Structures are given as structure tokens and as C-alpha cells.
Amino acid sequence: MFFNKDAKAVANWLFFITFMVFAMVVVGGATRLTESGLSMVNWNPIMGAIPPLTDAAWMAEFADYQQSPQYKLTNMHMNIEEFKGIFWWEWAHRLLGRIIGFVFFIPMVWFWMRGRIPNGYKPKLVFLFILGGLQGLLGWYMVMSGLVDEPAVSHYRLTAHLSLALIIMSYAFWQALNLLRKSTFQTTKAVKRLTGIIALVVILQLIMGGLVAGLKAGYIFNTWPLMGDSFIPAQLFGGEPWYSAILNNATTVQFDHRIGAYLLVILTLWLAYIAYKSKYISPSIRGSVATLNVIVWAQVIVGIIMLLKEVPVSWGTFHQGGGVIVLLSLLYLMHLQSGKTHVH
């Protein structure tokens, strides 16, 4: 793999894009927890970047919001100042998305015109740009679901919106790592295999986290380690078939998310054991495994505290950001083991 100043410049830019998408996910979590996501009932891709600047503009925006199900069913007593409080969260979320688009597109064109994009990376950058555009459309498609009858977005669309953001971030991060790769690392088949299993569990956990958020499942059992009076709650399937409850029953979704966390802790500890036991593992991989374990434990602790505190905005946002950090840490470990590694 090549390594030169052009590759390093493009990699640093992609790392910055990764950070911006991470920030976008965190702001999105705060927007959801403050119930601000339905405050902007219009989608103006161009002029929507400009917030209301006069009293008349604010009143017009508020009048549009008053026609929404959220206002009519839950916020009928909200005044204009309270409306501004939720409006600014959603506006900031959408503005950050626009900024990411500019920060991606303009440097891409600049690198392209100056011939500084390494061979084979132009299609990958175009693909990333297309994904970003689709993410904007998917975000509005999600919001639309909460502007019809009920003041809540579809948990399926919310999970899809979160998942696509994580795909964009992961792809940008992976390509940046590819551009900087200078050496190979020694690992074993057992470590690579278990890392892949952990990756599957993390993906499922992130998807389940989206469903927990969409169904507001974090608010129904705020005890730990029991859910109410038992480890397995009586309402686990709520009279629904198991295959439907997995995606639609709030109790089942929270239970599955908890079990996923326990499984992730066990698997990462096992990974640490076999990585440190083997004499064939590179120090870089051992260090990455240790880092992953620390981050996973921290994420589980934050999740428990968030649950016991009944999901305040601060802890809920912290937990969502923590999930992204787990993913990035895992991707880094996977990248160390990718390519022409020496496997025993």
C-alpha cells in the first residue's frame, strides 16, 4: 500500500469527516431525547439553512408547527419561547448535515482537480457523497412519519437513519485507515474469527439501540439487573409472536439490548484472553483488544447509569456516542487484522 503526502492529506480529511458524522449522531441523539425532531415541519434543503430572523418569521414557523400532531396531541400549551427551545436542536442537526456535505464535496473537488486523489479512490469518494445525499432524504422520510397521525417517528425509519449514518462514518474511517496503512500485523485465526463474531454482535446492538430509541423502550424498565421484579419480564412478548416482538415490542427490545450487552462483554473478555495467551499476536493488536475491552465496559456502565436515571438527555446522549466509539474501536482492531496479515 502506498504512503505519501497525498494519501495522508486525503486520509486526514476523511478522519475529519468521520469525526463530523460522529458529532452528527450525538446531536441527533440529543435531538431525539429532547423530542425536538418534529419541530421543523417543512423541508427546505436550501433556504432551510437560514433560521427565523424576525418575530414574524418565528410566528409563521410556530403556526406551521401548530398544525402538527405533536403540537395538537402533546404540546398544546407550548408558547413561542418553548417552541424555540426545541426548534434550535432540530435546526442545528439539519445544519450540521449541510455542513458535512460542504466539508465533503468542496475538498473532494479540490483534491480531484489537483490530481491528489490516490488511484482507486475516486469511485469510493463519489460513493460516499451519494450515501450522504441519501442520508438527507432518509432523514426527511423519517420525520414525515411523525407528521401524519401520531407525534412519533417510525422506529424502523429512525433505525434506518441511524444505521446509514454509521455506515457512512465506518466507510470513511476504513478508507482513511487504508490510506495510512504501512505495515502488516501478526494475528491468529482464532482472534480474527472472534473479532468477526464481535463485529456481528456490535452491529446487532447498534440496530437494537435504534429500535430502543424509536420505541422509547428505555423508559419502561428503569431497574437493573432485574427488569421490574425479574430478570426475564412477564411481558417479554406481550402476546405477540416472537418474531414480531423482537422488532415491535418495547419490553422485548429492551431485554434483547441488555442481553446483547452481556454477550458483548463476555466475547470481548474472551478475545482478550486468547489474544494475550497467544505468542503470535502483535503488540498493536493486543493493545487494540485491551482498548476495545475498556470502551465496552465503559459503555455498559454508562448504559446502566442512564437506565437507572430514567434516560436523562445528558446520559442518553453520552450512551449513544459511546456506542459509536465502540464501533470505531472495533473497526480499528479489524483493520489491524486485515490485508496481508500473518495468520497462525
Secondary structure as GFF3:
##gff-version 3
##sequence-region A 1 344
A	DSSP	alpha_helix	5	33	.	.	.	ID=ss1
A	DSSP	three_ten_helix	47	49	.	.	.	ID=ss2
A	DSSP	alpha_helix	55	65	.	.	.	ID=ss3
A	DSSP	alpha_helix	69	73	.	.	.	ID=ss4
A	DSSP	alpha_helix	80	113	.	.	.	ID=ss5
A	DSSP	alpha_helix	122	144	.	.	.	ID=ss6
A	DSSP	alpha_helix	155	180	.	.	.	ID=ss7
A	DSSP	beta_strand	186	187	.	.	.	ID=ss8
A	DSSP	alpha_helix	189	215	.	.	.	ID=ss9
A	DSSP	three_ten_helix	217	219	.	.	.	ID=ss10
A	DSSP	alpha_helix	242	248	.	.	.	ID=ss11
A	DSSP	alpha_helix	250	277	.	.	.	ID=ss12
A	DSSP	alpha_helix	283	308	.	.	.	ID=ss13
A	DSSP	alpha_helix	313	336	.	.	.	ID=ss14
A	DSSP	beta_strand	342	343	.	.	.	ID=ss15
###
